[in-house]
Amino acid sequence: MINNVFPPENAPVKHFKYVDDLTLIEYRNIVNQSELQSCATALHDWASGSNMKLNPKKCCTMDISFSKRNFIPSSISLNDHFLKAVDTVKVLGVMLQANLKWDSHVEYIVKKANSKLYILRALKHHGVPPVDLITVYISTVRPILEYAVPRKGRPPLHHQDYENSDDINLSRPSRPAKVKSEPVKREGPKWSPSRLTTETEFVMGAKANKALGLGATRGRLYMKHPNLFKYSGDQDDKQWLYDNRLMPATGGKAYLLIKEDILELSETSDYRNNTLLLYELKPFVVPERMLQKMRKFMEMHRTDSTPGD
């Protein structure tokens, strides 16, 4: 609706639009005359010509200046109403201050996030599991706290910031070609669903990693042995693991490995010089409903067509 709104030609004013929200920004020396009034007048004329009426009560001005010289604040009128001068203004959900500090924004988002915490208290009171409480927190509270947080790294190459820019060098140093890896083979008795019974003992992936002397580096065991059976538990599995004190309530991935496979790895030359901590494994058995999902997972991911029991 306001796509054709622009400040007067040659005016030293930048404008930012989002849906029906319009922000005008002017950079000037304090001794120069402000051009914002001419922009406000042009905006009023455009609105009148488009059969719209602007609401001065929803508009305001904010001056930012750190000069030690006397500074005359801007006095802008819209539709014969002078706009209110403020020290703090909310622009697209971010509180901006005239002193360029973030006190008001931090206070605003903390208060807003606190107002959502009653949801967690109510759900906890009604017995909702901690794993689900974390999901609710991630979907309702965390987005408030992380709103408008700067993204790390540079924009992707297709980003508009890179378009028609001579100042950015997109050339990259040549890298050696990646060695083509052999396809992962998930076959033979190790990937036979029949090996999974109610007596089969499992261990958590994190504990297996530690027991083999690989430290706390996540995923190191899986990258080193990609053909190893590894089952990723779903939400119901995580709840069972939490109820049986096999994983913390903080959530995250829940990888289950077979104890027998880990013990066999510990006897290979790959771990001859490692400090083994096999007592860290803490094996356990799982209910039949989890075994059924594991067997189905094996059948779907094994690479040979016929089981090799």
ZIDATA-V570959 format. One record per residue. N is the residue number from 0. PSI is psi in radians with two decimals (999 if undefined). OMEGA is omega in radians with two decimals (999 if undefined). BURIAL is + if it has 16 or more other ideal C-beta (glycine too) atoms within 10 Angstrom, else -. Layout:
n | psi | omega | burial
N | PSI | OMEGA | BURIAL
N | PSI | OMEGA | BURIAL
This chain:
n | psi | omega | burial
0 | -0.56 | -3.11 | -
1 | 0.39 | -3.10 | +
2 | -0.44 | -3.11 | -
3 | 0.32 | 3.08 | -
4 | 2.14 | 3.09 | +
5 | 2.58 | 3.05 | -
6 | 2.87 | 3.11 | +
7 | 2.66 | -3.12 | -
8 | 2.45 | 3.11 | -
9 | 0.11 | 3.10 | -
10 | 2.33 | -3.13 | +
11 | 0.93 | -3.06 | -
12 | 2.33 | 3.05 | +
13 | 2.58 | -3.14 | -
14 | 2.52 | 3.12 | -
15 | 2.23 | -3.09 | -
16 | 2.52 | 2.99 | -
17 | 1.93 | -3.07 | -
18 | -1.97 | -3.13 | -
19 | 0.31 | -3.13 | -
20 | 2.22 | -3.09 | -
21 | 2.25 | 3.12 | -
22 | 2.25 | 3.09 | -
23 | 2.33 | -3.13 | +
24 | 2.30 | -3.14 | -
25 | 2.27 | 3.03 | +
26 | 2.14 | -3.12 | -
27 | 2.78 | 3.01 | -
28 | 2.54 | -3.05 | -
29 | -0.30 | 3.13 | -
30 | -0.17 | -3.13 | -
31 | 2.72 | 3.13 | -
32 | 2.45 | 3.13 | -
33 | 2.49 | 3.10 | +
34 | 0.04 | -3.07 | +
35 | -0.57 | -3.13 | +
36 | -0.71 | 3.11 | -
37 | -0.59 | 3.10 | -
38 | -0.72 | 3.13 | +
39 | -0.68 | 3.11 | +
40 | -0.77 | 3.11 | -
41 | -0.63 | 3.12 | +
42 | -0.70 | 3.11 | +
43 | -0.74 | 3.13 | +
44 | -0.69 | 3.12 | -
45 | -0.75 | -3.13 | -
46 | -0.73 | 3.14 | +
47 | -0.72 | 3.12 | -
48 | -0.35 | 3.13 | -
49 | 0.23 | 3.13 | -
50 | 0.68 | 3.08 | -
51 | 2.75 | -3.14 | -
52 | 2.19 | 3.13 | -
53 | 2.58 | -3.14 | +
54 | 1.79 | -3.12 | -
55 | -0.43 | -3.12 | +
56 | -0.36 | 3.13 | -
57 | 0.13 | 3.12 | -
58 | 2.69 | -3.14 | +
59 | 2.96 | 3.08 | -
60 | 2.65 | 3.09 | +
61 | 2.21 | 3.13 | +
62 | 2.35 | 3.09 | -
63 | 2.00 | -3.13 | -
64 | 2.34 | 3.09 | -
65 | 0.33 | 3.14 | -
66 | 2.49 | 3.10 | -
67 | -0.16 | 3.11 | -
68 | 2.80 | 3.12 | -
69 | 2.26 | -3.08 | -
70 | 2.23 | 3.13 | -
71 | 2.00 | -3.13 | -
72 | 2.67 | 3.12 | -
73 | 2.46 | 3.08 | -
74 | 1.74 | -3.03 | -
75 | 2.33 | 3.09 | +
76 | 2.59 | 3.13 | -
77 | 2.08 | -3.12 | +
78 | 0.74 | 3.11 | -
79 | 0.34 | 3.06 | -
80 | 2.22 | 3.11 | -
81 | 2.33 | -3.12 | -
82 | 2.53 | -3.12 | +
83 | 2.32 | 3.07 | -
84 | 2.26 | -3.08 | -
85 | 2.85 | 3.06 | -
86 | -0.28 | 3.14 | -
87 | 2.37 | 3.14 | +
88 | 2.52 | 3.12 | +
89 | 2.10 | 3.12 | -
90 | 1.92 | 3.13 | -
91 | 0.77 | 3.06 | -
92 | 0.03 | 3.13 | -
93 | 2.22 | -3.14 | -
94 | 2.05 | 3.12 | +
95 | 2.39 | -3.13 | +
96 | 2.64 | -3.14 | +
97 | -0.44 | 3.11 | -
98 | 0.09 | 3.09 | -
99 | 0.49 | 3.02 | -
100 | 3.02 | -3.02 | -
101 | 0.31 | -3.11 | -
102 | -0.84 | -3.09 | -
103 | -0.69 | -3.12 | +
104 | -0.73 | 3.12 | +
105 | -0.79 | 3.11 | -
106 | -0.67 | -3.12 | -
107 | -0.83 | -3.08 | +
108 | -0.57 | 3.10 | +
109 | -0.75 | 3.11 | -
110 | -0.72 | 3.14 | -
111 | -0.71 | 3.12 | -
112 | -0.70 | 3.12 | +
113 | -0.57 | -3.13 | -
114 | -0.32 | 3.13 | -
115 | -0.21 | -3.06 | -
116 | -0.36 | 3.14 | -
117 | -0.48 | 3.11 | -
118 | -0.79 | -3.14 | -
119 | -0.70 | 3.13 | +
120 | -0.75 | -3.13 | -
121 | -0.75 | 3.14 | -
122 | -0.69 | 3.11 | -
123 | -0.68 | 3.13 | -
124 | -0.54 | -3.12 | -
125 | 0.22 | 3.00 | -
126 | 0.38 | 3.11 | -
127 | 2.33 | -3.11 | -
128 | 2.60 | 3.13 | +
129 | -0.62 | 3.14 | -
130 | -0.70 | 3.12 | +
131 | -0.58 | 3.09 | -
132 | -0.66 | 3.11 | +
133 | -0.70 | 3.10 | +
134 | -0.73 | 3.12 | -
135 | -0.73 | 3.13 | +
136 | -0.78 | -3.11 | +
137 | -0.57 | -3.06 | -
138 | -0.33 | -3.07 | -
139 | -0.68 | -3.04 | -
140 | -0.83 | -3.07 | +
141 | -0.72 | 3.11 | -
142 | -0.55 | 3.11 | -
143 | -0.78 | -3.10 | +
144 | -0.50 | -3.08 | -
145 | 0.15 | -3.13 | -
146 | 2.31 | 3.09 | -
147 | 0.30 | 3.07 | -
148 | 2.31 | -3.11 | -
149 | 2.42 | 3.10 | -
150 | 2.35 | 3.13 | -
151 | 2.63 | 3.12 | -
152 | 2.96 | -3.14 | -
153 | 2.79 | -3.14 | -
154 | 2.75 | 3.07 | -
155 | 2.82 | -3.04 | -
156 | -0.42 | -3.13 | -
157 | 0.00 | -3.10 | -
158 | 2.58 | -3.08 | -
159 | -0.37 | 3.12 | -
160 | -0.35 | -3.12 | -
161 | -0.13 | -3.07 | -
162 | 2.34 | 3.08 | -
163 | 0.65 | 3.14 | -
164 | 2.19 | 3.12 | -
165 | -0.11 | -3.06 | -
166 | -0.22 | -3.07 | -
167 | 2.18 | 3.14 | -
168 | 1.96 | -3.10 | -
169 | -0.04 | -3.12 | -
170 | 2.50 | -3.12 | -
171 | 2.57 | 3.09 | -
172 | 2.51 | -3.13 | -
173 | 2.46 | -3.14 | -
174 | 2.60 | 3.10 | -
175 | 2.51 | -3.13 | -
176 | 2.49 | 3.13 | -
177 | 2.42 | 3.09 | -
178 | 2.23 | -3.13 | -
179 | 2.12 | -3.09 | -
180 | 2.70 | 3.10 | -
181 | 2.53 | 3.11 | -
182 | 2.50 | -3.14 | -
183 | 2.28 | 3.13 | -
184 | 2.06 | 3.08 | -
185 | 1.55 | -3.03 | +
186 | 3.07 | 3.12 | +
187 | -2.98 | -3.08 | -
188 | -0.55 | -3.11 | -
189 | -0.46 | -3.13 | +
190 | 0.49 | 3.09 | +
191 | 2.13 | -3.13 | +
192 | -0.43 | -3.09 | +
193 | -0.26 | 3.14 | -
194 | -0.21 | -3.12 | +
195 | 1.90 | 3.12 | +
196 | 3.09 | 3.14 | -
197 | -0.22 | 3.12 | -
198 | -0.08 | 3.13 | -
199 | 2.28 | -3.12 | -
200 | 2.39 | -3.14 | -
201 | 2.83 | 3.06 | +
202 | 2.68 | 3.08 | +
203 | 2.50 | -3.09 | +
204 | -0.70 | -3.12 | +
205 | -0.68 | -3.14 | +
206 | -0.61 | 3.09 | +
207 | -0.70 | 3.10 | +
208 | -0.78 | 3.14 | +
209 | -0.68 | -3.09 | +
210 | -0.55 | -3.13 | +
211 | 0.11 | 3.08 | +
212 | 0.43 | -3.13 | -
213 | 0.09 | 3.09 | +
214 | -2.73 | -3.08 | -
215 | 0.20 | -3.13 | -
216 | 2.00 | -3.09 | -
217 | 2.38 | 3.05 | -
218 | -0.08 | -3.09 | -
219 | -0.71 | 3.14 | -
220 | -0.71 | -3.08 | +
221 | -0.62 | 3.12 | -
222 | -0.59 | -3.12 | -
223 | -0.54 | -3.12 | -
224 | 1.30 | -3.09 | +
225 | -0.31 | 3.14 | -
226 | 0.04 | -3.14 | -
227 | 2.43 | 3.09 | +
228 | 2.20 | -3.13 | +
229 | 2.08 | -3.12 | +
230 | 2.22 | 3.11 | +
231 | 2.01 | -3.09 | -
232 | 2.52 | 3.07 | +
233 | -2.97 | -3.07 | -
234 | -0.71 | 3.11 | -
235 | -0.70 | 3.12 | -
236 | -0.73 | 3.13 | +
237 | -0.66 | 3.12 | +
238 | -0.72 | 3.11 | +
239 | -0.74 | 3.13 | +
240 | -0.68 | 3.12 | +
241 | -0.77 | -3.14 | +
242 | -0.51 | 3.14 | -
243 | 0.30 | 3.05 | -
244 | 0.68 | 3.13 | -
245 | -0.19 | 3.05 | +
246 | 2.65 | -3.12 | +
247 | 2.94 | -3.12 | -
248 | -0.06 | -3.12 | -
249 | -0.10 | 3.08 | -
250 | -2.55 | -3.09 | +
251 | -3.01 | 3.14 | -
252 | 2.58 | 3.09 | -
253 | 1.67 | -3.14 | +
254 | 2.29 | 3.11 | +
255 | 2.30 | 3.09 | +
256 | 2.85 | 3.14 | +
257 | 2.27 | -3.08 | +
258 | -0.74 | -3.12 | +
259 | -0.69 | -3.14 | +
260 | -0.67 | -3.13 | +
261 | -0.70 | 3.12 | +
262 | -0.66 | 3.11 | +
263 | -0.68 | 3.10 | -
264 | -0.64 | -3.10 | +
265 | -0.35 | -3.12 | +
266 | -0.01 | -3.14 | -
267 | 2.91 | -3.12 | -
268 | -0.35 | 3.14 | -
269 | -0.45 | -3.05 | -
270 | 0.34 | -3.10 | -
271 | -0.67 | -3.09 | -
272 | 0.09 | 3.13 | -
273 | 2.67 | 3.02 | -
274 | 1.78 | -3.08 | -
275 | 2.46 | 3.11 | -
276 | 1.09 | -3.03 | -
277 | -0.35 | 3.11 | -
278 | -0.24 | 3.13 | -
279 | -0.20 | -3.04 | -
280 | -0.80 | 3.14 | +
281 | 1.18 | -3.07 | -
282 | 2.80 | -3.14 | +
283 | 2.83 | 3.06 | -
284 | 2.75 | -3.08 | -
285 | 2.77 | 3.13 | +
286 | 2.88 | -3.07 | -
287 | -0.63 | -3.11 | -
288 | -0.59 | 3.08 | -
289 | -0.64 | 3.11 | +
290 | -0.67 | 3.13 | +
291 | -0.71 | 3.12 | -
292 | -0.63 | 3.11 | +
293 | -0.72 | 3.12 | +
294 | -0.71 | 3.11 | -
295 | -0.65 | 3.10 | -
296 | -0.72 | 3.10 | +
297 | -0.78 | -3.11 | +
298 | -0.62 | -3.10 | -
299 | -0.53 | -2.99 | -
300 | -0.09 | 3.11 | -
301 | 2.53 | -3.03 | +
302 | -0.26 | 3.08 | -
303 | 2.60 | -3.02 | -
304 | -0.52 | -3.09 | -
305 | 2.36 | 3.12 | -
306 | 2.48 | 3.09 | +
307 | 1.40 | -3.10 | -
308 | 999 | 999 | -
